Amino acid sequence: MGVAYEIWQAFLTAHPEVTQGHLSLEEVNQKMAAFMQARNQQPLPDFEGLSPQQMHPLLSDPWGSSSPLCLLPELADSLLDQIPFFVLMEILYQHLLVQPIKLTLKGNLPLALCRELYECKLLVQEDIELGITKKISEDNVAFLQALKVGLMLSPFVKKRQNALWLTKAGGQALAKQRSVLFKQVLQDYTHRFNWAYLDQAQTPAGQFGWAYSLYLVHRYGSQWQNTDFYAAKVLRAFPHLREPIPSSRLAGSWLEFERVYRWRFVEQFAHWFGLVELQQHSRQAYDPDPLLMRKAPLLDGLLSFTL
């Protein structure tokens, strides 16, 4: 009959005296408040040992003071050097220190800058590597699109006259430790950037609960697991994500949650930020393109979970 009914029945089971009519409304409310507080602090199997009280900030305010997720305060340069997306973003900021980045008429990063970033080989794209796609441009390379959007969302950058300029706050941030810029890049990517921009699929899959997904990798990532292993656990916690996902590229077709989760959380977040290692597995009839994932040492060097 619904969650509210189930909670009420559980409350009556715990406090049968409520049905006897001897308690005032205030006393019933006090008992209900205590019951709900205890219930919210109880670990749930569907949440992999987290309580609703712990899950709530992971969803609503992952970087807040009440969240179990914490970015470690001391981030050595040796750790930051292992984050491909951040190192590429630093290259863009170094360009901005010298002069504004003039965009193309379409508003994209200039081709020469795109080639410079791609040729670092910190991140690559399969169709480019195989020669299927010849032109290295923002339109053709997903991580270049994400880098440009990251600049556009940053308080350290402003767009003016079809060019990207470093703000005064940006110049001050770059004069500080590298970790200052990294924290801003990470928070912009997870909090302000809509990951659907890269694939146009109209679903929160992959980005919704990203901090919970990191918790799952933190907990289970010591062993190689198919990415579907994590997708299944996310669906168990958030069954509403099972809703059909219409494809933006092929009318009348649908995308599997597992596929979108892999694109967004695994490949275009956790991998780009160096938090996981990926390994292509031998093809199986039931899974023609399996991908294995495990936790990279960097994850525990950057993040902690206080439970």
Secondary structure, DSSP 4 states (H G I P E B T S, - for coil): --HHHHHHHHHHHH-GGGGGT-S-HHHHHHHHHHHHHHHHTS--GGGTT--HHHHHHHHH-TTSTTSSEEE-S---HHHHTT-HHHHHHHHHHHHHHHS-EEPPTTSPPPHHHHHHHHTT-SS--HHHHTTSS---STTT-HHHHHHHHHHHH-TTEEEETTEEEE-HHHHHHHTS-HHHHHHHHHHIIIII--GGGGT--SS-TTTTTHHHHHHHHHHHTTS-EEHHHHHHHHHHH-GGGGS-EE-SSSTT-EE-HHHHHIIIIIIIIIITTTSEEEEEPPPBTTBSS-EEEEE-HHHHHHEEE--
